[in-house]
Amino acid sequence: MMRFLLPMLLCLGCQQYDPANGGDSKGQNPGVTGAGIGEFNPVLVFNEVQCDNESTWQRQQDFTFPDWLEIYNPTTEAVDLSTVWIESNAGTWEGQEGTIGPGELLLLIADDSVEADHLPFGLDNGGEDLTLYVDQVVSDRLYTGELGADITMERYPDGGAWSPSIRATPGIPNKEPSETLDPTDSIYQLDDIVEIRFYITAQNIATMDSWSKIEVPANMEFEGQVFFENIGIRLKGSGTFQNMNAKPSFRVDINQGQAGRYLRGLKNLNLHNSGWDASYMREFMAYKLFRDAGSPASRVAYARVYVNDVDFGLYLNVETPDNKFIKQWYENNDGELYEGQTWNDDPGQGNFNVANIEMDDGPLQPNPFHLWEIDRIVSGANNDAAIAQLQDHLDMERFLAFAAAECISDQWDGYESPHNWRMYIDHDRGKVDWLPAGIDVATYANDNTINDSNGNVFQFCWDNQGCRQAYKQKLLDLAQIMEDENYTTYYQDVFAFIQADIASDPRMSHNVNDVENEYQTIGSNIAQRPDQIRAQAN
């Protein structure tokens, strides 16, 4: 499903061919066309090229991921493909039977094959120099430069300006280029509700359909372009847990059946059923607030999920906090990620035992020194010297951002309880960060005071005048961000985008009135929240 949501503003840095100067020489400007080779007559043009396809588009015959390129006819006349050839670093394609009509695209698979619609050479991910000829005249030329895995060079719109992008569209019209070149971002784009299909045997459904949350093998299809056999899938959730006869949440392990297998760089997916949230917006807006505050937090988008071709409805696609997630925020991802779930997991009681905390990710021999030091300091006397010592082990700026986002979003089931949160030890900086988790109850409501959190570390900060003032300033800064970023309009736009999918969700846990009431309530809360925070923090 591909639907436009919000325009993306970005700089397209790729130059176009300039007949006055003959273009640039090979290798200087990726994306430059017509690089001064004789006469330039753009009857056909290169439209999109991918030189390192790891998980973007799959050949269904053998489930491999060949490189590919696309040519486009920008003219009003059909072009005889027998008059077309392409030269590359590694070889030449001498055309084929047939024509390419006005405005049409031709997808050519670069897999060393002589079949129709295939190229007799591969593409070089270190930089590919391609020349397109029609009737022995240069029609287009492209130098790709070095492209990373699952990144394309594309023209947008078709036949337009060149830009690198992670939004590959082999054989169909190109999308607006991505804002980033991180392939994992392509899973969390907000102009797509991605389609994910699982194929699970009846026996495995019976096995997984219990509170034991046993992982079973299944096959998965993503957007009709990628098919993975033997991924791992299980049910997830606590208060929102539902079985396969209703609308379960899913945890997906993509490389379970094949080590080193990734989907656009991701090895896990979390698909949440929005069981407590009739608006399907709580987690989306809360995680956005944490990220805007500068607190490491999951990306969120939406997916339509099918099981054995049965529509299970609209899901929130929430980024999994694993070592791939950690790499988004940290130089290295070799630290320890702990999941806090109870009072006993909260440093500051003087008897902190990290061995009792679930470690989501990290080395076989963890080094929790910084958590032990936080426990020791927070268990002791509260003074400015102790706050200074605490900052030797805790990233105070990020902790205050985390605490402010919890307060403003009214994440009462998080560290405020304390219940759902995570702690990551970044050994490069020698600091610990607090991270959000389980925020599907966050409603931005004004039913808490700014010092409601029961977390030991938060209360230690609140009881110190200087730390308390720094926290209040963080609240004020974040309230201003909500207004500057126009959270109310953004909330309305995203809901409008998903509204039809909510209405057509056959397994939704809520009725139509619930959806509308929840949408109106949260929207009102978001609009009022900045002034409510200012009234308490000033």
GUNUMAR-770771 format. One record per residue (C-alpha): residue number from 0; residue in three letters; x, y, z. Coordinates in Angstrom, 2 decimals, always signed. Example, Ala and Ser with C-alpha at 12.3 -4.5 7.8 and 13.67 -1.06 7.14 Angstrom:
2
   nr  rest       px       py       pz
    0   ALA   +12.30    -4.50    +7.80
    1   SER   +13.67    -1.06    +7.14
***
This chain:
538
   nr  rest       px       py       pz
    0   MET    +0.00    +0.00    +0.00
    1   MET    +1.53    +3.29    -1.03
    2   ARG    -0.16    +6.49    +0.06
    3   PHE    +1.11   +10.04    +0.29
    4   LEU    +1.16   +11.51    +3.77
    5   LEU    +3.52   +14.43    +4.27
    6   PRO    +5.93   +16.08    +1.83
    7   MET    +9.62   +15.53    +2.56
    8   LEU   +11.97   +18.46    +2.28
    9   LEU   +15.49   +17.57    +1.29
   10   CYS   +18.41   +18.82    -0.74
   11   LEU   +18.98   +16.98    -3.97
   12   GLY   +22.75   +17.20    -4.31
   13   CYS   +23.13   +15.40    -7.63
   14   GLN   +23.91   +17.65   -10.62
   15   GLN   +22.33   +17.32   -14.06
   16   TYR   +24.11   +17.25   -17.40
   17   ASP   +24.92   +20.70   -18.70
   18   PRO   +25.42   +20.75   -22.50
   19   ALA   +27.37   +24.00   -22.17
   20   ASN   +30.25   +22.33   -20.36
   21   GLY   +29.81   +18.70   -21.42
   22   GLY   +29.16   +17.38   -17.93
   23   ASP   +31.71   +16.00   -15.50
   24   SER   +34.28   +13.27   -15.92
   25   LYS   +33.77    +9.80   -14.57
   26   GLY   +33.82    +9.53   -10.81
   27   GLN   +33.60   +13.18    -9.85
   28   ASN   +29.86   +13.64    -9.45
   29   PRO   +27.66   +10.58    -8.87
   30   GLY   +24.40   +11.02   -10.73
   31   VAL   +25.75   +13.31   -13.46
   32   THR   +24.43   +12.36   -16.88
   33   GLY   +25.80   +12.81   -20.37
   34   ALA   +29.43   +12.98   -19.34
   35   GLY   +30.75   +14.47   -22.57
   36   ILE   +30.76   +11.37   -24.79
   37   GLY   +30.00   +12.65   -28.26
   38   GLU   +26.45   +13.73   -29.03
   39   PHE   +23.95   +13.58   -26.15
   40   ASN   +20.42   +12.66   -27.28
   41   PRO   +18.17   +11.57   -24.35
   42   VAL   +15.77    +9.25   -26.16
   43   LEU   +15.98    +6.85   -23.17
   44   VAL   +17.46    +7.56   -19.74
   45   PHE   +18.63    +5.58   -16.77
   46   ASN   +15.96    +6.01   -14.11
   47   GLU   +17.08    +3.95   -11.08
   48   VAL   +20.06    +1.74   -10.27
   49   GLN   +20.84    -0.54    -7.34
   50   CYS   +24.37    -1.96    -7.15
   51   ASP   +24.19    -3.69    -3.75
   52   ASN   +20.79    -5.30    -3.31
   53   GLU   +20.74    -7.22    -0.03
   54   SER   +17.00    -7.22    +0.75
   55   THR   +15.20    -4.69    -1.45
   56   TRP   +13.88    -6.79    -4.34
   57   GLN   +13.92   -10.55    -4.71
   58   ARG   +13.83   -12.85    -7.70
   59   GLN   +11.04   -15.29    -6.90
   60   GLN   +12.46   -18.19    -8.90
   61   ASP   +15.39   -18.73    -6.53
   62   PHE   +14.81   -16.17    -3.71
   63   THR   +18.09   -14.37    -4.47
   64   PHE   +18.69   -10.61    -4.46
   65   PRO   +20.28    -9.59    -7.77
   66   ASP   +21.31    -6.03    -8.58
   67   TRP   +19.22    -4.20   -11.15
   68   LEU   +18.70    -1.04   -13.13
   69   GLU   +15.76    +0.66   -14.74
   70   ILE   +15.50    +2.65   -17.96
   71   TYR   +12.75    +5.14   -18.79
   72   ASN   +11.31    +6.59   -21.98
   73   PRO   +10.71   +10.35   -21.46
   74   THR    +9.63   +10.94   -25.06
   75   THR    +6.32   +10.66   -26.91
   76   GLU    +7.52    +7.86   -29.22
   77   ALA    +8.11    +4.15   -28.64
   78   VAL   +11.75    +3.01   -28.85
   79   ASP   +12.82    -0.25   -30.48
   80   LEU   +14.85    -2.13   -27.86
   81   SER   +16.91    -3.86   -30.55
   82   THR   +18.55    -0.46   -31.18
   83   VAL   +19.51    -0.04   -27.52
   84   TRP   +22.64    -1.16   -25.71
   85   ILE   +24.24    -0.49   -22.33
   86   GLU   +27.95    -0.42   -21.52
   87   SER   +29.17    -0.98   -17.97
   88   ASN   +32.47    -1.51   -16.16
   89   ALA   +32.10    -5.25   -16.73
   90   GLY   +30.39    -5.75   -20.07
   91   THR   +27.78    -4.77   -22.65
   92   TRP   +24.08    -5.46   -23.11
   93   GLU   +23.12    -5.41   -26.78
   94   GLY   +19.41    -4.91   -26.47
   95   GLN   +16.50    -7.31   -27.04
   96   GLU   +13.28    -7.70   -28.98
   97   GLY   +10.34    -5.45   -28.19
   98   THR    +9.74    -1.78   -27.54
   99   ILE    +9.54    +0.60   -24.59
  100   GLY    +6.62    +2.96   -24.99
  101   PRO    +6.29    +6.63   -24.01
  102   GLY    +6.46    +7.04   -20.23
  103   GLU    +7.21    +3.34   -19.72
  104   LEU    +9.85    +1.74   -17.50
  105   LEU   +11.97    -1.31   -18.23
  106   LEU   +13.50    -3.24   -15.32
  107   LEU   +16.75    -5.04   -16.21
  108   ILE   +18.23    -7.57   -13.79
  109   ALA   +22.02    -7.47   -13.53
  110   ASP   +22.77   -11.15   -12.92
  111   ASP   +25.14   -12.25   -15.74
  112   SER   +22.23   -13.77   -17.68
  113   VAL   +21.44   -13.60   -21.41
  114   GLU   +17.67   -13.98   -20.91
  115   ALA   +15.26   -11.21   -21.87
  116   ASP   +15.14    -8.36   -19.34
  117   HIS   +18.49    -9.49   -17.89
  118   LEU   +21.97    -8.00   -18.23
  119   PRO   +25.03   -10.18   -19.02
  120   PHE   +26.99    -8.53   -16.19
  121   GLY   +26.68    -7.54   -12.54
  122   LEU   +26.97    -4.05   -11.07
  123   ASP   +29.88    -2.70    -9.03
  124   ASN   +28.87    -1.38    -5.59
  125   GLY   +32.16    +0.50    -5.45
  126   GLY   +31.00    +2.80    -8.27
  127   GLU   +29.43    +1.86   -11.59
  128   ASP   +29.97    +3.77   -14.85
  129   LEU   +27.03    +3.14   -17.21
  130   THR   +26.42    +4.47   -20.72
  131   LEU   +23.11    +4.06   -22.57
  132   TYR   +23.05    +4.15   -26.39
  133   VAL   +20.12    +4.36   -28.83
  134   ASP   +20.94    +3.93   -32.52
  135   GLN   +24.67    +4.20   -31.70
  136   VAL   +24.15    +7.64   -30.10
  137   VAL   +24.72    +8.30   -26.41
  138   SER   +21.31    +8.75   -24.83
  139   ASP   +22.37    +8.87   -21.16
  140   ARG   +25.28    +8.23   -18.85
  141   LEU   +25.41    +7.60   -15.12
  142   TYR   +28.22    +7.22   -12.62
  143   THR   +26.73    +5.88    -9.38
  144   GLY   +29.56    +6.49    -6.97
  145   GLU   +29.93    +4.06    -4.07
  146   LEU   +26.51    +2.99    -2.81
  147   GLY   +25.86    +1.08    +0.39
  148   ALA   +23.62    -1.94    +0.77
  149   ASP   +19.97    -1.41    -0.25
  150   ILE   +20.62    +2.16    -1.48
  151   THR   +19.65    +3.21    -4.99
  152   MET   +20.41    +6.11    -7.31
  153   GLU   +17.07    +7.33    -8.64
  154   ARG   +15.54   +10.12   -10.69
  155   TYR   +12.57   +11.87    -9.14
  156   PRO   +10.11   +12.20   -10.65
  157   ASP   +10.79    +9.59   -13.31
  158   GLY   +13.27   +11.15   -15.72
  159   GLY   +13.97   +14.03   -13.31
  160   ALA   +16.86   +14.94   -10.99
  161   TRP   +19.21   +12.31    -9.58
  162   SER   +19.49   +11.52    -5.88
  163   PRO   +20.52    +8.56    -3.72
  164   SER   +17.62    +6.99    -1.83
  165   ILE   +16.59    +4.03    +0.30
  166   ARG   +13.12    +3.98    -1.26
  167   ALA   +13.74    +1.50    -4.05
  168   THR   +10.94    +1.09    -6.61
  169   PRO   +12.10    -1.47    -9.18
  170   GLY    +9.78    -1.48   -12.19
  171   ILE    +7.32    +1.09   -10.81
  172   PRO    +7.34    +4.93   -10.63
  173   ASN    +9.96    +6.35    -8.28
  174   LYS    +9.04    +7.81    -4.92
  175   GLU   +10.31   +11.07    -3.48
  176   PRO   +13.89   +10.46    -2.28
  177   SER   +14.41    +9.57    +1.35
  178   GLU   +15.61   +12.06    +3.94
  179   THR   +18.29    +9.63    +5.12
  180   LEU   +20.39    +6.88    +3.57
  181   ASP   +19.88    +4.43    +6.43
  182   PRO   +18.08    +1.42    +4.89
  183   THR   +16.39    +0.62    +8.22
  184   ASP   +14.47    +3.90    +7.87
  185   SER   +12.67    +2.45    +4.85
  186   ILE   +10.71    +0.18    +7.21
  187   TYR    +9.45    +3.21    +9.13
  188   GLN    +8.43    +5.60    +6.33
  189   LEU    +5.25    +7.57    +6.94
  190   ASP    +3.89    +7.56    +3.42
  191   ASP    +3.57    +3.79    +3.37
  192   ILE    +1.51    +1.35    +5.36
  193   VAL    +3.67    -1.66    +4.60
  194   GLU    +2.05    -5.01    +3.90
  195   ILE    +3.41    -8.02    +5.79
  196   ARG    +2.12   -11.55    +5.26
  197   PHE    +2.91   -14.58    +7.40
  198   TYR    +2.33   -18.19    +6.40
  199   ILE    +2.12   -20.49    +9.42
  200   THR    +1.10   -24.14    +9.55
  201   ALA    -1.93   -25.13   +11.62
  202   GLN    +0.31   -27.14   +13.93
  203   ASN    +2.59   -24.16   +14.56
  204   ILE    -0.39   -21.86   +15.15
  205   ALA    -1.62   -24.28   +17.82
  206   THR    +1.86   -24.30   +19.39
  207   MET    +2.31   -20.52   +19.49
  208   ASP    -1.26   -19.74   +20.54
  209   SER    -0.67   -19.68   +24.29
  210   TRP    +0.67   -17.54   +27.13
  211   SER    +3.93   -19.47   +26.90
  212   LYS    +4.75   -17.33   +23.85
  213   ILE    +6.70   -20.09   +22.10
  214   GLU    +8.50   -19.05   +18.92
  215   VAL    +7.65   -21.13   +15.85
  216   PRO    +8.92   -21.15   +12.24
  217   ALA    +6.91   -19.38    +9.55
  218   ASN    +7.36   -17.85    +6.13
  219   MET    +7.09   -14.08    +5.64
  220   GLU    +6.38   -11.88    +2.64
  221   PHE    +7.19    -8.17    +2.81
  222   GLU    +5.50    -5.72    +0.43
  223   GLY    +5.13    -8.44    -2.20
  224   GLN    +8.85    -8.04    -3.03
  225   VAL   +10.71   -10.09    -0.42
  226   PHE    +9.96   -13.63    +0.77
  227   PHE   +11.79   -15.21    +3.71
  228   GLU   +11.45   -18.85    +4.67
  229   ASN   +11.70   -20.07    +8.28
  230   ILE   +11.65   -16.80   +10.16
  231   GLY   +10.75   -17.05   +13.85
  232   ILE    +7.44   -15.66   +15.11
  233   ARG    +5.74   -15.63   +18.52
  234   LEU    +2.95   -13.83   +20.32
  235   LYS    +3.82   -10.97   +22.66
  236   GLY    +2.21    -8.66   +25.16
  237   SER    +0.99    -8.65   +28.73
  238   GLY    -2.14    -6.56   +29.32
  239   THR    -2.65    -6.38   +25.56
  240   PHE    -2.08   -10.12   +24.97
  241   GLN    -4.56   -11.72   +22.57
  242   ASN    -4.53   -15.14   +20.93
  243   MET    -4.72   -16.07   +17.26
  244   ASN    -8.52   -16.11   +17.26
  245   ALA    -8.48   -12.40   +18.08
  246   LYS    -5.74    -9.88   +17.22
  247   PRO    -2.39   -10.87   +18.72
  248   SER    +0.77    -8.77   +18.82
  249   PHE    +3.78   -10.42   +17.14
  250   ARG    +7.52   -10.54   +17.67
  251   VAL    +9.35   -11.54   +14.48
  252   ASP   +12.93   -12.85   +14.33
  253   ILE   +14.04   -12.51   +10.71
  254   ASN   +17.40   -14.26   +11.01
  255   GLN   +16.13   -17.15   +13.14
  256   GLY   +16.23   -19.64   +10.27
  257   GLN   +19.26   -18.14    +8.56
  258   ALA   +22.02   -16.44   +10.51
  259   GLY   +22.98   -13.05    +9.13
  260   ARG   +19.70   -12.51    +7.27
  261   TYR   +18.23    -9.02    +7.55
  262   LEU   +15.36    -7.00    +6.13
  263   ARG   +16.82    -3.60    +5.16
  264   GLY   +19.32    -4.02    +7.98
  265   LEU   +16.79    -5.15   +10.62
  266   LYS   +16.76    -8.55   +12.26
  267   ASN   +13.57    -8.15   +14.35
  268   LEU   +10.10    -6.67   +13.98
  269   ASN    +7.58    -5.80   +16.71
  270   LEU    +3.97    -5.60   +15.50
  271   HIS    +1.64    -4.19   +18.17
  272   ASN    -2.14    -4.70   +18.14
  273   SER    -3.08    -1.37   +19.78
  274   GLY    -5.23    -3.36   +22.21
  275   TRP    -5.41    -0.53   +24.75
  276   ASP    -5.47    +2.31   +22.25
  277   ALA    -8.51    +2.88   +20.05
  278   SER    -6.77    +5.79   +18.27
  279   TYR    -3.70    +3.73   +17.24
  280   MET    -1.75    +6.91   +18.05
  281   ARG    -0.51    +6.68   +21.66
  282   GLU    +2.74    +4.83   +21.02
  283   PHE    +3.34    +6.75   +17.81
  284   MET    +3.13   +10.18   +19.43
  285   ALA    +4.86    +9.19   +22.67
  286   TYR    +7.90    +7.68   +20.97
  287   LYS    +8.08   +10.79   +18.78
  288   LEU    +8.22   +12.95   +21.90
  289   PHE   +11.09   +10.92   +23.37
  290   ARG   +13.06   +11.11   +20.14
  291   ASP   +12.44   +14.84   +19.78
  292   ALA   +13.65   +15.26   +23.36
  293   GLY   +16.92   +13.54   +22.46
  294   SER   +16.19   +10.34   +24.37
  295   PRO   +17.04    +7.13   +22.45
  296   ALA   +13.66    +5.72   +21.46
  297   SER   +12.11    +3.40   +18.88
  298   ARG   +10.90    +4.50   +15.47
  299   VAL    +7.24    +3.75   +14.79
  300   ALA    +5.19    +3.36   +11.62
  301   TYR    +2.27    +1.19   +10.52
  302   ALA    +1.74    -2.18    +8.86
  303   ARG    -1.18    -4.17    +7.47
  304   VAL    -0.74    -7.77    +8.59
  305   TYR    -2.10   -10.97    +7.08
  306   VAL    -1.78   -14.53    +8.39
  307   ASN    -2.34   -17.27    +5.82
  308   ASP    -3.94   -14.55    +3.64
  309   VAL    -6.47   -13.66    +6.37
  310   ASP    -6.53    -9.93    +7.13
  311   PHE    -5.51    -9.32   +10.76
  312   GLY    -5.81    -5.55   +10.33
  313   LEU    -3.71    -2.49   +11.13
  314   TYR    -0.68    -2.78   +13.42
  315   LEU    +1.87    -0.42   +14.88
  316   ASN    +5.31    -1.34   +13.56
  317   VAL    +7.52    -0.49   +16.56
  318   GLU   +11.30    -0.71   +16.30
  319   THR   +12.82    -3.47   +18.41
  320   PRO   +15.34    -2.35   +21.04
  321   ASP   +18.20    -4.63   +19.99
  322   ASN   +21.80    -4.14   +18.87
  323   LYS   +20.61    -2.73   +15.53
  324   PHE   +18.56    -0.14   +17.40
  325   ILE   +21.53    +0.67   +19.65
  326   LYS   +23.70    +1.29   +16.58
  327   GLN   +21.25    +4.04   +15.57
  328   TRP   +22.14    +6.03   +18.67
  329   TYR   +25.65    +4.99   +19.70
  330   GLU   +29.07    +4.75   +18.10
  331   ASN   +29.32    +1.11   +19.13
  332   ASN   +26.65    -1.38   +20.10
  333   ASP   +28.71    -3.60   +22.39
  334   GLY   +27.22    -2.37   +25.69
  335   GLU   +24.57    -3.94   +27.90
  336   LEU   +20.85    -3.26   +27.43
  337   TYR   +18.84    -4.12   +30.55
  338   GLU   +15.06    -4.25   +30.84
  339   GLY   +13.68    -2.68   +34.01
  340   GLN   +10.35    -4.16   +35.09
  341   THR   +10.01    -3.81   +38.88
  342   TRP   +11.16    -1.83   +41.91
  343   ASN   +14.01    -4.28   +42.35
  344   ASP   +15.44    -3.35   +38.94
  345   ASP   +15.78    +0.33   +39.90
  346   PRO   +19.26    +1.38   +41.12
  347   GLY   +19.32    +3.40   +44.33
  348   GLN   +18.15    +1.01   +47.01
  349   GLY   +21.61    -0.02   +48.18
  350   ASN   +21.08    -3.70   +47.40
  351   PHE   +21.00    -3.52   +43.62
  352   ASN   +21.68    -6.89   +41.98
  353   VAL   +22.11    -6.62   +38.23
  354   ALA   +22.08   -10.42   +37.93
  355   ASN   +18.34   -10.33   +38.61
  356   ILE   +17.60    -7.99   +35.70
  357   GLU   +16.80    -9.30   +32.24
  358   MET   +19.51    -8.32   +29.74
  359   ASP   +17.96    -7.79   +26.30
  360   ASP   +21.28    -7.40   +24.52
  361   GLY   +24.96    -7.39   +25.39
  362   PRO   +28.14    -9.42   +25.76
  363   LEU   +28.31   -12.85   +27.37
  364   GLN   +30.33   -11.34   +30.20
  365   PRO   +28.59    -8.05   +31.04
  366   ASN   +30.26    -5.21   +32.92
  367   PRO   +27.61    -3.39   +35.01
  368   PHE   +30.12    -1.18   +36.88
  369   HIS   +28.33    +2.08   +36.03
  370   LEU   +24.97    +0.77   +37.26
  371   TRP   +26.59    -0.33   +40.51
  372   GLU   +28.05    +3.14   +40.93
  373   ILE   +24.67    +4.77   +40.27
  374   ASP   +23.13    +2.50   +42.89
  375   ARG   +25.85    +3.40   +45.40
  376   ILE   +25.57    +7.17   +44.84
  377   VAL   +21.76    +7.34   +44.82
  378   SER   +21.62    +5.23   +47.98
  379   GLY   +23.80    +7.77   +49.81
  380   ALA   +23.65   +11.40   +50.88
  381   ASN   +22.07   +13.87   +48.46
  382   ASN   +24.21   +16.94   +47.82
  383   ASP   +25.84   +18.76   +44.92
  384   ALA   +28.95   +16.62   +45.18
  385   ALA   +26.83   +13.48   +44.87
  386   ILE   +25.05   +14.88   +41.78
  387   ALA   +28.46   +15.60   +40.24
  388   GLN   +29.55   +12.02   +40.97
  389   LEU   +26.29   +10.72   +39.52
  390   GLN   +27.01   +12.52   +36.25
  391   ASP   +30.26   +10.57   +35.96
  392   HIS   +28.13    +7.46   +35.34
  393   LEU   +24.72    +8.73   +34.19
  394   ASP   +24.17   +10.84   +31.07
  395   MET   +22.24   +13.46   +32.99
  396   GLU   +21.19   +15.42   +29.90
  397   ARG   +19.56   +12.36   +28.37
  398   PHE   +18.12   +11.23   +31.70
  399   LEU   +16.38   +14.57   +32.19
  400   ALA   +15.09   +14.42   +28.60
  401   PHE   +13.76   +10.92   +29.31
  402   ALA   +12.09   +12.03   +32.55
  403   ALA   +10.57   +15.10   +30.91
  404   ALA    +9.14   +13.05   +28.03
  405   GLU    +7.67   +10.52   +30.48
  406   CYS    +6.00   +13.32   +32.40
  407   ILE    +4.63   +15.22   +29.41
  408   SER    +3.34   +12.09   +27.63
  409   ASP    +1.84   +10.83   +30.93
  410   GLN    +3.69    +7.52   +30.64
  411   TRP    +2.48    +6.35   +34.05
  412   ASP    +3.36    +2.71   +33.33
  413   GLY    +7.05    +3.47   +32.74
  414   TYR    +9.93    +4.37   +35.05
  415   GLU    +7.45    +6.56   +36.91
  416   SER    +5.93    +3.37   +38.41
  417   PRO    +8.68    +2.01   +38.06
  418   HIS    +7.64    -0.69   +35.58
  419   ASN    +8.59    -0.43   +31.88
  420   TRP   +11.96    +1.11   +31.02
  421   ARG   +15.41    +0.12   +29.81
  422   MET   +18.97    +1.02   +30.78
  423   TYR   +21.84    +0.97   +28.31
  424   ILE   +25.49    +1.06   +29.39
  425   ASP   +27.57    +2.83   +26.76
  426   HIS   +31.16    +1.92   +27.59
  427   ASP   +32.59    +4.34   +25.02
  428   ARG   +31.30    +7.28   +27.05
  429   GLY   +31.27    +5.51   +30.39
  430   LYS   +27.60    +6.50   +30.82
  431   VAL   +24.22    +4.87   +31.36
  432   ASP   +21.08    +6.01   +29.51
  433   TRP   +17.46    +5.43   +30.53
  434   LEU   +15.26    +4.41   +27.56
  435   PRO   +11.45    +4.24   +27.23
  436   ALA    +9.49    +1.00   +26.84
  437   GLY    +5.88    -0.17   +26.92
  438   ILE    +4.37    +3.26   +26.28
  439   ASP    +1.02    +2.23   +24.80
  440   VAL    -0.77    +3.86   +27.77
  441   ALA    +0.75    +7.33   +27.21
  442   THR    -2.12    +9.77   +26.65
  443   TYR    -0.54   +13.22   +27.31
  444   ALA    -3.17   +13.66   +30.05
  445   ASN    -2.83   +16.27   +32.80
  446   ASP    -3.38   +13.80   +35.63
  447   ASN    +0.11   +13.91   +37.09
  448   THR    +2.38   +16.47   +38.64
  449   ILE    +5.85   +17.04   +37.29
  450   ASN    +7.40   +15.16   +40.24
  451   ASP    +5.11   +12.13   +40.24
  452   SER    +7.85    +9.67   +39.24
  453   ASN    +8.70    +7.08   +41.87
  454   GLY   +12.01    +6.14   +40.24
  455   ASN   +14.91    +6.30   +42.66
  456   VAL   +17.22    +8.19   +40.32
  457   PHE   +14.51   +10.70   +39.45
  458   GLN   +13.69   +11.38   +43.12
  459   PHE   +17.39   +11.80   +43.90
  460   CYS   +17.53   +14.48   +41.19
  461   TRP   +14.30   +16.15   +42.32
  462   ASP   +15.55   +16.44   +45.90
  463   ASN   +18.55   +18.46   +44.70
  464   GLN   +17.79   +22.08   +43.86
  465   GLY   +20.19   +22.36   +40.94
  466   CYS   +19.11   +19.06   +39.36
  467   ARG   +15.45   +19.91   +39.92
  468   GLN   +15.85   +23.22   +38.11
  469   ALA   +17.63   +21.49   +35.21
  470   TYR   +14.70   +19.05   +34.95
  471   LYS   +12.16   +21.88   +34.96
  472   GLN   +14.09   +23.61   +32.19
  473   LYS   +14.02   +20.39   +30.18
  474   LEU   +10.24   +20.29   +30.61
  475   LEU    +9.95   +23.85   +29.35
  476   ASP   +12.24   +23.12   +26.40
  477   LEU   +10.20   +20.09   +25.42
  478   ALA    +6.91   +21.96   +25.75
  479   GLN    +8.32   +24.52   +23.33
  480   ILE    +9.39   +21.77   +20.93
  481   MET    +5.81   +20.48   +20.89
  482   GLU    +4.60   +23.90   +19.74
  483   ASP    +7.46   +24.55   +17.34
  484   GLU    +6.93   +21.15   +15.72
  485   ASN    +3.15   +21.70   +15.68
  486   TYR    +2.31   +18.42   +17.37
  487   THR    -1.44   +19.01   +17.08
  488   THR    -1.41   +19.28   +13.29
  489   TYR    +1.04   +16.40   +12.97
  490   TYR    -1.21   +14.23   +15.13
  491   GLN    -4.23   +15.09   +12.98
  492   ASP    -2.35   +14.40    +9.73
  493   VAL    -1.10   +10.99   +10.81
  494   PHE    -4.52    +9.94   +12.09
  495   ALA    -6.11   +11.03    +8.80
  496   PHE    -3.56    +8.85    +7.01
  497   ILE    -4.40    +5.69    +8.98
  498   GLN    -8.11    +6.33    +9.50
  499   ALA    -9.32    +4.22    +6.57
  500   ASP    -7.18    +1.29    +7.72
  501   ILE    -8.58    +1.58   +11.24
  502   ALA   -12.14    +1.56    +9.88
  503   SER   -11.47    -1.54    +7.76
  504   ASP    -9.62    -3.45   +10.51
  505   PRO   -11.67    -6.67   +10.89
  506   ARG   -10.07    -7.64   +14.22
  507   MET    -9.95    -4.28   +15.95
  508   SER   -10.55    -4.45   +19.70
  509   HIS   -12.57    -1.22   +19.70
  510   ASN   -15.79    +0.12   +18.20
  511   VAL   -16.18    +3.18   +15.98
  512   ASN   -17.23    +5.42   +18.88
  513   ASP   -14.20    +4.34   +20.91
  514   VAL   -11.91    +5.32   +18.04
  515   GLU   -13.42    +8.78   +17.62
  516   ASN   -13.56    +9.49   +21.36
  517   GLU    -9.97    +8.39   +21.91
  518   TYR    -8.78   +10.44   +18.95
  519   GLN   -10.52   +13.57   +20.22
  520   THR    -9.31   +13.08   +23.80
  521   ILE    -5.66   +12.59   +22.96
  522   GLY    -5.73   +15.42   +20.43
  523   SER    -7.14   +17.76   +23.08
  524   ASN    -4.54   +16.59   +25.60
  525   ILE    -1.69   +17.25   +23.19
  526   ALA    -2.97   +20.74   +22.39
  527   GLN    -3.21   +21.69   +26.07
  528   ARG    -0.09   +19.98   +27.38
  529   PRO    +2.55   +22.71   +26.74
  530   ASP    +0.66   +25.32   +28.79
  531   GLN    -0.10   +22.81   +31.54
  532   ILE    +3.62   +22.01   +31.84
  533   ARG    +4.59   +25.68   +31.88
  534   ALA    +2.13   +26.31   +34.70
  535   GLN    +3.94   +23.72   +36.85
  536   ALA    +7.55   +24.24   +35.76
  537   ASN    +7.78   +28.04   +35.88
***
